[in-house]
Amino acid sequence: MLAADWADARTNTPTTALPPAPSPEAPEVATTAPPAAQSEPAADITAPLRQSPPAPPSAAEAWAIGQAAPLNRGEIENVSRAVNDASRGRAWQPADVVPRISTLTVNLSPGASLPVLRTATHQASTVMFTDNTGAPWPLAAPPYNANADGFTVNYIPDSSVMTVQARRQYDRGNVTVYLKGLAGSSPSRWCKFRSSLP
């Protein structure tokens, strides 16, 4: 065979015809038939009528219920409203209390007028004693309360602070204090306070 009979290897022309490509096959689709509809049973409307009523509580259960919850809901609500009204009544005040800070010069000479301390229930009034220089003047003994049923009087030992609190409304009384270092023991050397509701 001569060289002229050879096909040029650099060309893209094939020397032999290629077989045709196989045609794609269609995919198989599985079909499933829907299940046959099942008939639902009809609702029995007479079933609640055939149910037996709940059994009554036993004697022990009835006793326990009576001990744990002797009142029903309506009775409990009525009692709660009554307690609420009673609490409102006990908290009622004849006047609104406005706290106030004031300074008063006390005259310890015989015949001088007594200062008045006005307080109210559920309110604590604080009294602090100072000398003419503004330094605290401590109490030498516990204050004497002339009306222990109507007022509660307390003090801090070795201090110049005393508290007065009313225990009931529309009451009167007086408190006697003895200041440390005040010479003499005559009644004119005692400082008296009278507490009353307005």
C-alpha positions in Angstrom: 0.0 0.0 0.0 1.3 3.4 -0.9 1.6 6.3 1.4 -0.9 8.1 -0.7 -3.6 5.7 0.3 -3.2 6.5 4.0 -5.6 9.1 5.4 -4.1 12.1 7.0 -3.9 11.4 10.8 -4.3 15.1 11.5 -7.8 15.3 10.2 -10.9 14.6 12.3 -12.6 12.5 9.6 -13.0 9.0 11.0 -12.0 6.2 8.7 -14.8 3.9 9.9 -18.4 4.9 10.6 -19.4 4.7 14.3 -22.5 2.7 15.3 -25.6 4.8 16.2 -26.1 5.7 19.9 -28.7 3.7 21.8 -32.0 5.4 22.3 -32.9 6.1 26.0 -35.7 4.0 27.4 -38.6 5.6 29.1 -38.6 5.0 33.0 -41.1 2.7 34.4 -43.7 4.4 36.6 -45.2 2.2 39.4 -48.8 2.9 39.8 -50.6 2.1 43.0 -54.3 1.9 43.3 -55.8 3.9 46.2 -57.2 1.8 49.0 -60.8 1.3 49.1 -62.6 3.8 51.3 -63.6 2.2 54.6 -67.0 3.2 56.0 -66.8 4.9 59.4 -69.1 3.6 62.1 -71.9 5.9 63.0 -71.5 7.8 66.3 -73.6 6.4 69.1 -75.4 9.4 70.6 -77.0 7.2 73.2 -73.7 6.2 74.8 -73.7 9.0 77.4 -77.2 8.0 78.5 -76.1 4.5 79.2 -73.1 5.6 81.4 -73.7 5.0 85.1 -73.6 8.1 87.3 -70.6 8.5 89.6 -70.7 6.7 92.8 -71.4 8.9 95.9 -68.3 9.5 98.1 -67.8 7.2 101.0 -68.1 8.3 104.6 -64.4 8.7 105.0 -64.1 10.7 101.7 -67.0 13.0 102.7 -65.4 13.6 106.1 -62.1 14.5 104.4 -63.7 16.9 102.0 -65.6 18.6 104.8 -62.3 19.1 106.7 -60.3 20.2 103.7 -62.9 22.4 102.0 -65.9 23.0 104.1 -67.1 25.9 102.0 -68.0 25.9 98.3 -66.7 28.5 95.8 -69.5 31.0 96.3 -69.2 30.9 100.1 -65.4 31.4 99.9 -65.9 34.5 97.7 -68.4 35.9 100.2 -66.0 35.3 103.1 -63.1 36.9 101.2 -65.2 40.0 100.4 -66.2 40.3 104.1 -62.5 40.0 105.2 -61.5 42.6 102.6 -64.2 45.1 103.8 -63.1 44.5 107.4 -59.4 45.2 106.5 -60.4 48.4 104.7 -62.3 49.5 107.8 -59.4 48.8 110.1 -57.0 50.8 107.9 -59.3 53.8 107.7 -57.8 57.0 109.2 -59.9 60.1 110.2 -57.3 62.3 108.5 -54.4 62.0 106.2 -51.1 62.2 108.1 -48.4 64.5 106.6 -45.0 64.0 108.2 -43.3 67.1 109.3 -39.9 68.1 110.8 -39.9 71.0 113.2 -37.6 72.5 115.8 -38.9 73.8 119.1 -37.1 75.6 121.9 -38.2 74.2 125.3 -38.3 76.5 128.3 -37.4 74.5 131.5 -38.3 77.3 133.9 -41.3 76.8 136.3 -44.6 77.8 134.8 -43.5 77.5 131.2 -45.9 76.1 128.7 -45.4 72.5 127.6 -44.6 71.5 124.0 -47.2 69.3 122.3 -46.4 66.3 120.1 -49.2 65.2 117.8 -49.0 61.8 116.3 -51.3 59.2 114.8 -51.8 55.4 114.8 -49.5 53.4 112.6 -47.1 56.4 112.7 -43.9 56.7 114.7 -42.8 60.2 116.0 -39.2 60.7 116.8 -38.0 63.3 119.3 -34.3 64.4 119.5 -33.0 66.6 122.3 -30.2 69.1 121.7 -28.6 71.8 123.8 -28.3 75.5 122.9 -25.2 74.7 120.8 -27.0 72.1 118.7 -25.1 69.1 120.3 -27.1 66.0 121.2 -28.3 66.0 124.8 -28.6 62.4 125.9 -31.3 61.1 128.2 -30.1 60.0 131.7 -33.0 57.6 132.4 -35.8 55.8 130.5 -38.7 58.1 129.6 -41.8 57.8 131.8 -45.0 57.2 129.9 -48.1 58.3 131.8 -50.5 56.5 129.3 -49.0 53.1 128.4 -52.3 51.9 127.0 -52.6 54.7 124.6 -49.0 55.2 123.6 -45.7 53.3 123.2 -42.6 55.2 124.2 -39.1 53.9 123.5 -35.6 55.3 123.6 -32.0 54.4 122.7 -29.8 54.3 125.9 -27.1 56.8 126.1 -28.6 58.8 123.2 -30.8 61.8 122.7 -33.5 60.0 120.7 -37.0 59.0 121.9 -39.9 57.6 119.9 -43.6 57.9 120.6 -46.2 55.9 118.8 -50.0 56.1 119.3 -51.8 52.8 119.9 -55.3 54.0 119.5 -57.1 57.1 118.2 -58.3 60.1 120.1 -56.1 59.6 123.2 -54.0 61.8 125.3 -51.0 61.4 127.6 -47.7 62.9 128.6 -44.1 61.7 128.7 -41.5 62.8 131.2 -37.8 62.7 130.4 -34.7 63.5 132.4 -31.7 65.0 130.5 -28.2 63.9 131.5 -26.2 66.5 133.3 -29.2 68.7 134.2 -28.5 69.8 137.8 -31.1 69.4 140.5 -33.9 67.0 141.0 -36.9 69.3 141.4 -39.9 68.8 139.1 -39.0 72.1 137.3 -35.9 70.3 135.9 -38.0 67.7 134.1 -39.0 68.2 130.6 -42.6 67.1 129.8 -44.3 66.3 126.5 -47.9 65.7 125.8 -49.0 63.6 122.9 -52.4 63.6 121.4 -54.2 63.0 118.1 -55.3 66.1 116.2 
